[in-house]
Amino acid sequence: MGKQSQGESLWGPLRRYVPKAAFGYVEELLNREVIYLKVTRPKKSRAGLYFYDEKCGRHVIYINGNLDRYNFLITLIHEYAHLVVRRQYGKAVKPHGVEWKRAFAGLMRPLLRVEVFPEEIVKVLALHMRNPMATHFRDQELLSVIKKYQRH
């Protein structure tokens, strides 16, 4: 992600992709592990992807760069939850099973506040996180509320 100057975060370029109030939390999460994070060109089939690269011994996360800040943040935390589950359980659990749902909800909890998301999104997102789907893009109510706050 470019050369790092003294005092500048390795993850600084992500500031343009996530809500300002979420950056510190995102940075802290990403600094916990050896991660290759790439913001990619849009994919039609998925907004993000996580896998563990056995050859390089690192976690890999891809996120579509065309997502608005709210969808980017939710997708990033979704993919990071896969990393947490992989770290804790290995490959022995379902990708979007109960372990992942628990990890995802736990990672999102600190972000469910009006400093990060508009209040209307916080309410709908909190409901979504009670039993998160394999993709939040299937939650039409959540998408509808987020769409109201997207910059054009």
C-alpha positions, 0 to 999 in steps of 0.5 A: 500500500505504498511507502510508510513514513514515520508516524504514518499508519500502514493502513492509512490509505484505507481512510478513504474507504471507511467512515472516519470514526471507524478507522482507528478500530479497523487499524487496530484489528488489521495490526493484530495479524499478518494480512495482505489486504487488497482493494480490488476492481469490482467483482459481480459475484462478491464484494469481498473475499478472505482466504489463508495463503498457506504458501506465504503464511498470511491471511488475505482479504480482498474488498471491492473498491467501488463500495461506499464507506458503509458497505466497505466497512461491513464487508471488511469486518465480515471478511475479518470475521472469517480470519478470526474463525480460521485462527480459532477453529481452523478449517473445521467449521462452516464458512458462515456457521454459528462461529462466524456469526458470533465472531462477526457480531462481536467485531461489529458491536463496537461500530454500532454507534452514531459516530460511525453510522447514521442512527437509522443504519445503526438500528437496522444493522443492529437487527441484522447482526442478531443473525447475520446472513452470509452476505448483508447484500441480501438484507433488503431493509439494510441495503435500502437504509444504507442507500439513503446515505450513499454519496453520489 
